[in-house]
Amino acid sequence: MINVEVTPHIATVCPHFVGACLVANVVNTPFDALLWEKIETAQAQLRQTLTTETLKQQPSIAATRQVYKALGKDPSRYRPASEALIRRLLQGKSLYQANTLVDLINLASIVHGYSIGGFDATKIAGNTLRLGVGEAGEPYEALAEACSILRACLYTATN
């Protein structure tokens, strides 16, 4: 069982924070053609309905940007992951193809506009994920170049 804890800093800035944790035993695959058909459809729809300016006005993106500002982070410099993914699409690029689970998480993120984290539970030391604000000097291992801005990213830590 994984416990999810919201740090006091986040709880103070986001007193109405709502999160969810899904734990499942799955078998990951390198690629899923049906999933990528859905991703291509979602990408096309977003490109037809949004611009980089209207993206900021989407309720989920706007709410996340507001939280970043309340935490002292500039959301135009350190973009929320969901916004960064959608902006990538609006620039005519495609999502990175990583593997089925990462691709599925990215699809959910671009469709709903919320940043979503996915973790391999077998790699977690302890039983608690802590949602907080990354600080300078804290270790952060990212899969994508966009996450190299660890000081601005919301982070999860294990105990």
N, C-alpha and C positions, 0 to 999 in steps of 0.2 A: 504494500500500500504506500503510495506517494502522498505526502502532505504538501499542500501549497500554502505558503505564508506570504502575506502582503506586509512589507516593512512599514513602520510607522510613518516614514516620509511619504510614501505613496498613499497610505491611508488618510493622511492629513490633507494632501492635495486633491485626492480623489475619494472623498468619503462615500460616494455611491458606486465605487468600483464593483463591477460584476465580472467574474471570470469563470472559466470552466476548465476542468481537467478530465481528459478522456484517456483511460489506460486500456490498451488492447494488445493482445498477442497477434502479431501480423507477420506475414512473410513479404519482405520487400522484393521488388524486381527492378532491373535496370531501366525498363521502359514499358509503358502501356499505351498502345496505339489509340484505344477508345478514350482514355483520359486525355490524350493530346488532341483529339478531335474536339473535346469539350473545352480545352484550354484555348485552342484556335478560335472557336466560336466566341468565347468570352472576350478574348483579345480584340476581335473584330468589333464586337458590340461596344466595348469601352472606347475604342478609337472613333466610332461613329457618334458617340453621345457625349464625350468629355473633351475638354482641352486642359492644358496645364493650369489655366486659371480657374476654370469651373471645378476642377478636381478638388481644390482647396475648400470649396463650398459644400462638398458632399458631407452629410452629417457625421459619418464615422471618421472621416479624415479631419474635419474641422474640430471634432471633439478631441481627437488625439493630439492635434496641433495645440489646442488650448492647454492640455495637460503638460505637454512639453514646455510651453511658455511658463506655466505655473511652477515647473521644476527648474526654471532658469535656463532652459535649453532653447536655442533658436531653431525652430522646426524647418526653416528654409535652409539652414546650414547642415543640420543633423536630421534628415527626414525620417519620419516613421517608415518602417519597412513596407507597409502596404502602399503608402504614397510613392515610395521609391520604385516599387514594382510597377505600379500603374503609370507613373511618369515615363518609365522605360518603354512601355508599350506606346504611349502617346508620342514618343520620339521615333517611332517606327521600328523599334527593336522588338525582339521576342523575349519571352521569359527564358531563363537558362534552363536547360534540361539536365536534371541531376539524377533523380531516381523516382520511382513511383510515389513514395511517401512524401518526399520533399515537393514534388510536382503537385501533388494533391493539396498539400498545405498552401502552396503558392496560389493555386486556383481558388481555394476558399478565401484567401486573403484579398485577391483582386476582386472577387465577386462581391464580398461583403465590406471591404474597405478597412478591415481591422488587421493589425499585425498579429500573426499567430506563430507561436513557438512550437517546435517539435523536438522531442528528446528521446534518445535511446535509453530506456530505463536500466538496461544492463550496464550502462556506463556511468550511472549516477552513484556517487559515494554517499551513503546515508539514505535517509528516506524523506528529505524535505527539499522542495524547491522554493526559493525565496525570491519574490518579485520586488525589485528595488531599482535604484538609480546607480548606474555605473560611475565609478570614481576614477580619477587619474591614477594610473599605476596598477589597477586591478587587472588580473589576467582575464583575457577574453579570447576564445578560439572561435574564429568565424569561418564559415564556408564560402561566403561571398565577399567580394571587395567592398561592398557597401557597408558592411558591418565593422570595418576596421576603425570606425570612429567610436571606440568603446566608451569614451568619457560621456557621450551623449545618449548612448543606447540604454533603454531599460534592460535590466539584466536579470538572470536567474542564477542563483548560487545554491550549492548543496551544503549540508552540514554533516 
